Amino acid sequence: MNVVKRQAYARLDDRAAAALLCGAVGLFLFNIVFGPIAIVLGALAARREGTSRLGRAAALFGIGLGIADLVVLAVLLASKVHGGALDWYIGH
């Protein structure tokens, strides 16, 4: 008779997973929205009691991605300002 032992895996906190997802999506789309959401969800997940090391690391990485979203937004906006006016167009 074969006995298979199951290993207990640390479950990733839902808030930490959502922070990672929002941070990653925010690098490409709607960074003004997803960046702050990633930061808030990551902070909530990191401060939660009983969070595993994996969950805490994911939460901190989500916070970092949220900050990166806002940095990307600032760089994009700074590169589009000409003479005090925002010049944003698509095309040549």
DSSP file (Angstrom, degrees, kcal/mol; ACC not computed):
  #  RESIDUE AA STRUCTURE BP1 BP2  ACC     N-H-->O    O-->H-N    N-H-->O    O-->H-N    TCO  KAPPA ALPHA  PHI   PSI    X-CA   Y-CA   Z-CA
    1    1 A M              0   0    0      0, 0.0     2,-0.5     0, 0.0     0, 0.0   0.000 360.0 360.0 360.0 126.4    0.0    0.0    0.0
    2    2 A N        -     0   0    0      2,-0.0     2,-0.6     0, 0.0     0, 0.0  -0.739 360.0-160.1 -90.2 131.1    1.4    3.3   -1.1
    3    3 A V        -     0   0    0     -2,-0.5     2,-0.6     2,-0.0     0, 0.0  -0.950   4.0-159.2-112.5 122.8    1.0    6.2    1.3
    4    4 A V        -     0   0    0     -2,-0.6     2,-0.4     2,-0.0    -2,-0.0  -0.888   7.4-148.2-104.4 122.7    1.3    9.7   -0.1
    5    5 A K        -     0   0    0     -2,-0.6     2,-0.5     1,-0.0    -2,-0.0  -0.734  10.2-142.1 -88.5 135.6    2.2   12.5    2.3
    6    6 A R        -     0   0    0     -2,-0.4     2,-0.3     2,-0.0    -2,-0.0  -0.831  12.4-136.8 -97.1 133.3    0.8   15.8    1.4
    7    7 A Q        -     0   0    0     -2,-0.5     2,-0.7     1,-0.0     0, 0.0  -0.673  17.0-122.7 -87.5 142.1    2.9   18.8    2.1
    8    8 A A        -     0   0    0     -2,-0.3     2,-0.4     3,-0.0    -1,-0.0  -0.754  29.4-160.5 -85.1 119.0    1.4   21.8    3.7
    9    9 A Y        -     0   0    0     -2,-0.7     2,-0.4     1,-0.0     0, 0.0  -0.783  23.3-111.8-100.3 143.9    1.9   24.8    1.4
   10   10 A A        -     0   0    0     -2,-0.4     2,-0.4     1,-0.1    -1,-0.0  -0.611  34.2-132.3 -72.9 126.1    1.7   28.4    2.7
   11   11 A R        -     0   0    0     -2,-0.4     2,-0.3     1,-0.1    41,-0.3  -0.654  17.9-120.1 -83.6 133.8   -1.4   30.0    1.1
   12   12 A L        -     0   0    0     -2,-0.4    -1,-0.1     1,-0.1    39,-0.0  -0.562  32.1-110.1 -74.2 131.1   -0.8   33.4   -0.5
   13   13 A D     >  -     0   0    0     -2,-0.3     4,-2.3     1,-0.1     5,-0.2  -0.329  19.8-129.5 -60.6 140.0   -3.0   36.0    1.1
   14   14 A D  H  > S+     0   0    0      1,-0.2     4,-2.4     2,-0.2     5,-0.2   0.870 108.0  52.3 -62.0 -37.7   -5.7   37.2   -1.3
   15   15 A R  H  > S+     0   0    0      2,-0.2     4,-2.3     1,-0.2    -1,-0.2   0.899 109.1  49.6 -66.4 -39.4   -4.8   40.9   -0.7
   16   16 A A  H  > S+     0   0    0      2,-0.2     4,-2.2     1,-0.2    -2,-0.2   0.912 111.7  48.7 -65.3 -41.4   -1.2   40.2   -1.5
   17   17 A A  H  X S+     0   0    0     -4,-2.3     4,-2.3     1,-0.2    -2,-0.2   0.901 112.0  48.9 -64.2 -40.7   -2.2   38.4   -4.7
   18   18 A A  H  X S+     0   0    0     -4,-2.4     4,-2.9     2,-0.2     5,-0.2   0.871 109.1  53.1 -67.3 -36.0   -4.5   41.3   -5.7
   19   19 A A  H  X S+     0   0    0     -4,-2.3     4,-2.4     2,-0.2    -2,-0.2   0.917 110.3  47.7 -64.0 -43.0   -1.7   43.8   -4.9
   20   20 A L  H  X S+     0   0    0     -4,-2.2     4,-2.3     2,-0.2    -2,-0.2   0.922 114.0  47.0 -61.9 -44.7    0.7   41.9   -7.2
   21   21 A L  H  X S+     0   0    0     -4,-2.3     4,-2.6     2,-0.2     5,-0.3   0.939 114.1  45.8 -64.6 -47.7   -1.9   41.7  -10.0
   22   22 A C  H  X S+     0   0    0     -4,-2.9     4,-2.3     1,-0.2    -1,-0.2   0.893 113.4  50.7 -64.1 -39.3   -2.9   45.4   -9.8
   23   23 A G  H  X S+     0   0    0     -4,-2.4     4,-0.7    -5,-0.2    -1,-0.2   0.904 112.7  45.5 -64.9 -40.9    0.8   46.4   -9.7
   24   24 A A  H >< S+     0   0    0     -4,-2.3     3,-0.7    -5,-0.2     4,-0.4   0.915 115.7  45.3 -69.7 -43.0    1.7   44.4  -12.7
   25   25 A V  H >X S+     0   0    0     -4,-2.6     4,-2.7     1,-0.2     3,-1.7   0.879 106.3  62.1 -66.7 -36.8   -1.4   45.5  -14.7
   26   26 A G  H 3< S+     0   0    0     -4,-2.3    -1,-0.2     1,-0.3    -2,-0.2   0.707  89.6  68.2 -65.2 -19.9   -0.8   49.1  -13.7
   27   27 A L  T << S+     0   0    0     -4,-0.7    -1,-0.3    -3,-0.7    -2,-0.2   0.778 118.0  22.0 -67.3 -23.2    2.6   49.1  -15.4
   28   28 A F  T <4 S+     0   0    0     -3,-1.7     2,-0.4    -4,-0.4    -2,-0.2   0.725 127.3  33.3-114.0 -32.2    0.8   48.9  -18.7
   29   29 A L  S  < S-     0   0    0     -4,-2.7    -1,-0.3     1,-0.1     5,-0.2  -0.989 118.6 -13.9-134.7 137.5   -2.8   50.1  -18.2
   30   30 A F    >>  +     0   0    0     -2,-0.4     4,-2.6     1,-0.1     3,-1.5   0.843  62.4 172.7  47.4  51.4   -4.4   52.8  -16.0
   31   31 A N  H 3> S+     0   0    0      1,-0.3     4,-1.5     2,-0.2    -1,-0.1   0.746  72.8  64.3 -65.0 -22.0   -1.4   53.3  -13.7
   32   32 A I  H 34 S+     0   0    0      2,-0.1    -1,-0.3     3,-0.1    -2,-0.1   0.776 114.6  32.4 -69.1 -25.1   -3.2   56.2  -12.0
   33   33 A V  H <> S+     0   0    0     -3,-1.5     4,-1.3     2,-0.1    -2,-0.2   0.878 122.5  42.4 -94.5 -51.6   -5.8   53.8  -10.8
   34   34 A F  H  X S+     0   0    0     -4,-2.6     4,-2.3    -5,-0.2     5,-0.2   0.774 105.1  64.5 -74.2 -26.6   -4.0   50.5  -10.3
   35   35 A G  H  X S+     0   0    0     -4,-1.5     4,-2.0    -5,-0.3    -1,-0.2   0.972 107.0  39.3 -61.8 -56.1   -0.9   52.0   -8.6
   36   36 A P  H  > S+     0   0    0      0, 0.0     4,-2.5     0, 0.0     5,-0.2   0.864 114.7  54.8 -63.1 -34.5   -2.6   53.3   -5.5
   37   37 A I  H  X S+     0   0    0     -4,-1.3     4,-2.6     1,-0.2     5,-0.3   0.920 108.6  48.8 -63.5 -42.1   -4.8   50.2   -5.3
   38   38 A A  H  X S+     0   0    0     -4,-2.3     4,-2.2     1,-0.2    -1,-0.2   0.888 111.5  49.9 -63.7 -39.6   -1.7   48.0   -5.3
   39   39 A I  H  X S+     0   0    0     -4,-2.0     4,-2.2     2,-0.2    -2,-0.2   0.930 113.7  44.5 -65.7 -45.4   -0.1   50.1   -2.6
   40   40 A V  H  X S+     0   0    0     -4,-2.5     4,-2.4     2,-0.2    -2,-0.2   0.936 115.8  46.0 -66.9 -46.9   -3.1   50.0   -0.3
   41   41 A L  H  X S+     0   0    0     -4,-2.6     4,-2.3     1,-0.2    -1,-0.2   0.896 113.2  50.6 -64.3 -38.9   -3.8   46.3   -0.8
   42   42 A G  H  X S+     0   0    0     -4,-2.2     4,-2.3    -5,-0.3    -1,-0.2   0.902 110.5  49.0 -64.5 -40.7   -0.1   45.5   -0.3
   43   43 A A  H  X S+     0   0    0     -4,-2.2     4,-1.8     2,-0.2    -2,-0.2   0.905 111.6  49.3 -65.5 -41.3    0.0   47.6    2.9
   44   44 A L  H  X S+     0   0    0     -4,-2.4     4,-0.7     1,-0.2    -2,-0.2   0.899 113.5  46.4 -64.6 -39.7   -3.1   45.9    4.3
   45   45 A A  H  < S+     0   0    0     -4,-2.3     3,-0.3     1,-0.2    -2,-0.2   0.876 112.0  50.3 -70.6 -37.0   -1.7   42.4    3.5
   46   46 A A  H  < S+     0   0    0     -4,-2.3    -1,-0.2     1,-0.2    -2,-0.2   0.838 112.1  47.2 -70.3 -32.1    1.7   43.2    5.0
   47   47 A R  H  < S+     0   0    0     -4,-1.8    -1,-0.2    -5,-0.2    -2,-0.2   0.599  86.6 110.9 -85.0 -11.0    0.2   44.5    8.2
   48   48 A R  S >< S-     0   0    0     -4,-0.7     3,-1.1    -3,-0.3     2,-0.1  -0.413  72.8-118.0 -69.0 135.6   -2.2   41.6    8.6
   49   49 A E  T 3  S+     0   0    0      1,-0.2     3,-0.1    -2,-0.1    -1,-0.1  -0.450  94.6  26.6 -72.6 144.4   -1.4   39.3   11.5
   50   50 A G  T 3  S+     0   0    0      1,-0.3     2,-0.3    -2,-0.1    -1,-0.2   0.577  80.2 152.5  82.7   9.9   -0.5   35.7   10.7
   51   51 A T    <   -     0   0    0     -3,-1.1    -1,-0.3    -5,-0.1   -39,-0.1  -0.562  42.5-125.3 -74.5 134.4    0.8   36.5    7.2
   52   52 A S     >  -     0   0    0    -41,-0.3     4,-2.6    -2,-0.3     5,-0.2  -0.183  24.6-104.4 -71.2 169.3    3.4   34.0    6.0
   53   53 A R  H  > S+     0   0    0      1,-0.2     4,-2.4     2,-0.2     5,-0.2   0.884 124.1  51.7 -62.9 -37.2    6.8   35.0    4.8
   54   54 A L  H  > S+     0   0    0      2,-0.2     4,-2.5     1,-0.2    -1,-0.2   0.921 110.5  47.7 -64.3 -44.1    5.6   34.4    1.3
   55   55 A G  H  > S+     0   0    0      2,-0.2     4,-2.2     1,-0.2    -2,-0.2   0.889 112.5  48.8 -64.8 -39.3    2.6   36.5    1.8
   56   56 A R  H  X S+     0   0    0     -4,-2.6     4,-2.5     2,-0.2    -2,-0.2   0.911 111.9  48.8 -66.7 -41.7    4.6   39.3    3.3
   57   57 A A  H  X S+     0   0    0     -4,-2.4     4,-2.3     2,-0.2    -2,-0.2   0.907 112.1  48.8 -63.9 -41.4    7.1   39.2    0.5
   58   58 A A  H  X S+     0   0    0     -4,-2.5     4,-2.2     2,-0.2    -1,-0.2   0.891 110.9  51.1 -65.0 -39.1    4.3   39.3   -2.1
   59   59 A A  H  X S+     0   0    0     -4,-2.2     4,-2.1     2,-0.2    -2,-0.2   0.921 111.4  46.7 -64.3 -43.9    2.7   42.2   -0.3
   60   60 A L  H  X S+     0   0    0     -4,-2.5     4,-2.2     1,-0.2    -2,-0.2   0.874 111.8  50.9 -66.8 -36.5    5.9   44.2   -0.3
   61   61 A F  H  X S+     0   0    0     -4,-2.3     4,-2.3     2,-0.2    -1,-0.2   0.874 108.5  52.6 -67.3 -36.5    6.5   43.4   -3.9
   62   62 A G  H  X S+     0   0    0     -4,-2.2     4,-2.2     2,-0.2    -2,-0.2   0.890 108.3  50.5 -63.8 -39.8    3.0   44.6   -4.7
   63   63 A I  H  X S+     0   0    0     -4,-2.1     4,-2.3     2,-0.2    -2,-0.2   0.922 110.0  50.5 -62.8 -43.3    3.7   47.9   -2.9
   64   64 A G  H  X S+     0   0    0     -4,-2.2     4,-2.2     1,-0.2    -2,-0.2   0.891 110.3  48.9 -61.7 -40.0    6.9   48.2   -5.0
   65   65 A L  H  X S+     0   0    0     -4,-2.3     4,-2.1     2,-0.2    -1,-0.2   0.875 109.3  53.2 -67.1 -36.7    5.0   47.6   -8.2
   66   66 A G  H  X S+     0   0    0     -4,-2.2     4,-1.6     2,-0.2    -2,-0.2   0.905 110.2  47.0 -64.1 -40.8    2.4   50.2   -7.1
   67   67 A I  H  X S+     0   0    0     -4,-2.3     4,-2.0     1,-0.2    -2,-0.2   0.898 110.0  53.5 -66.1 -39.9    5.1   52.8   -6.6
   68   68 A A  H  X S+     0   0    0     -4,-2.2     4,-2.6     1,-0.2    -2,-0.2   0.862 104.4  56.8 -62.3 -35.5    6.7   51.8   -9.9
   69   69 A D  H  X S+     0   0    0     -4,-2.1     4,-2.1     1,-0.2    -1,-0.2   0.928 108.7  45.4 -59.2 -45.3    3.3   52.5  -11.5
   70   70 A L  H  X S+     0   0    0     -4,-1.6     4,-2.2     2,-0.2    -2,-0.2   0.838 111.3  52.4 -70.7 -32.2    3.2   56.0  -10.2
   71   71 A V  H  X S+     0   0    0     -4,-2.0     4,-2.4     2,-0.2    -1,-0.2   0.910 109.1  50.2 -67.1 -41.8    6.8   56.6  -11.2
   72   72 A V  H  X S+     0   0    0     -4,-2.6     4,-2.6     1,-0.2    -2,-0.2   0.915 110.6  50.2 -61.7 -42.4    6.0   55.5  -14.8
   73   73 A L  H  X S+     0   0    0     -4,-2.1     4,-2.6     1,-0.2     5,-0.2   0.925 110.3  49.4 -60.8 -45.0    3.0   57.8  -14.8
   74   74 A A  H  X S+     0   0    0     -4,-2.2     4,-2.5     1,-0.2    -2,-0.2   0.895 112.2  48.0 -63.2 -40.2    5.2   60.7  -13.6
   75   75 A V  H  X S+     0   0    0     -4,-2.4     4,-2.0     2,-0.2    -1,-0.2   0.911 112.1  49.3 -67.0 -42.0    7.8   60.0  -16.3
   76   76 A L  H  X S+     0   0    0     -4,-2.6     4,-0.8     1,-0.2    -2,-0.2   0.924 114.4  44.7 -63.8 -43.3    5.1   59.8  -19.0
   77   77 A L  H >X S+     0   0    0     -4,-2.6     3,-0.7     1,-0.2     4,-0.5   0.907 112.5  51.2 -67.9 -40.1    3.5   63.0  -17.9
   78   78 A A  H >< S+     0   0    0     -4,-2.5     3,-0.6     1,-0.2    -1,-0.2   0.839 108.6  52.2 -66.3 -31.6    6.9   64.8  -17.6
   79   79 A S  H 3< S+     0   0    0     -4,-2.0    -1,-0.2     1,-0.2    -2,-0.2   0.675 108.9  50.8 -78.0 -15.5    7.9   63.7  -21.1
   80   80 A K  H << S+     0   0    0     -4,-0.8     7,-2.6    -3,-0.7     2,-0.6   0.454  83.8 101.3-101.0  -1.7    4.7   65.1  -22.6
   81   81 A V  E <<  +A   86   0A   0     -3,-0.6     2,-0.5    -4,-0.5     5,-0.2  -0.754  45.6 176.1 -89.6 122.8    4.8   68.6  -21.2
   82   82 A H  E >   -A   85   0A   0      3,-2.5     3,-1.4    -2,-0.6    -3,-0.0  -0.974  68.4 -16.5-127.7 116.0    6.0   71.2  -23.6
   83   83 A G  T 3  S-     0   0    0     -2,-0.5    -1,-0.1     1,-0.3     3,-0.1   0.826 125.8 -53.5  64.2  32.8    6.0   74.8  -22.7
   84   84 A G  T 3  S+     0   0    0      1,-0.2     2,-0.4     0, 0.0    -1,-0.3   0.415 119.1 100.4  85.2  -3.4    3.7   74.4  -19.7
   85   85 A A  E <  S-A   82   0A   0     -3,-1.4    -3,-2.5    -5,-0.0     2,-0.6  -0.916  76.9-116.5-118.7 144.4    1.0   72.7  -21.7
   86   86 A L  E     -A   81   0A   0     -2,-0.4     2,-0.7    -5,-0.2    -5,-0.2  -0.671  28.6-168.7 -80.0 121.0    0.3   69.0  -21.9
   87   87 A D        +     0   0    0     -7,-2.6     2,-0.5    -2,-0.6    -1,-0.0  -0.894  18.2 159.1-115.8  99.8    0.8   67.8  -25.5
   88   88 A W        +     0   0    0     -2,-0.7     2,-0.3     2,-0.0    -2,-0.0  -0.967   6.9 147.1-128.6 115.8   -0.5   64.2  -25.9
   89   89 A Y        -     0   0    0     -2,-0.5     2,-0.5     2,-0.1    -2,-0.0  -0.971  38.6-128.7-143.8 159.6   -1.4   62.8  -29.3
   90   90 A I  S    S+     0   0    0     -2,-0.3     2,-0.3     2,-0.0    -2,-0.0  -0.933  70.8  33.7-111.1 130.6   -1.3   59.4  -31.0
   91   91 A G              0   0    0     -2,-0.5    -2,-0.1     1,-0.1     0, 0.0  -0.904 360.0 360.0 128.3-157.6    0.4   59.1  -34.3
   92   92 A H              0   0    0     -2,-0.3    -1,-0.1     0, 0.0    -2,-0.0   0.465 360.0 360.0 -82.1 360.0    3.4   60.6  -36.0
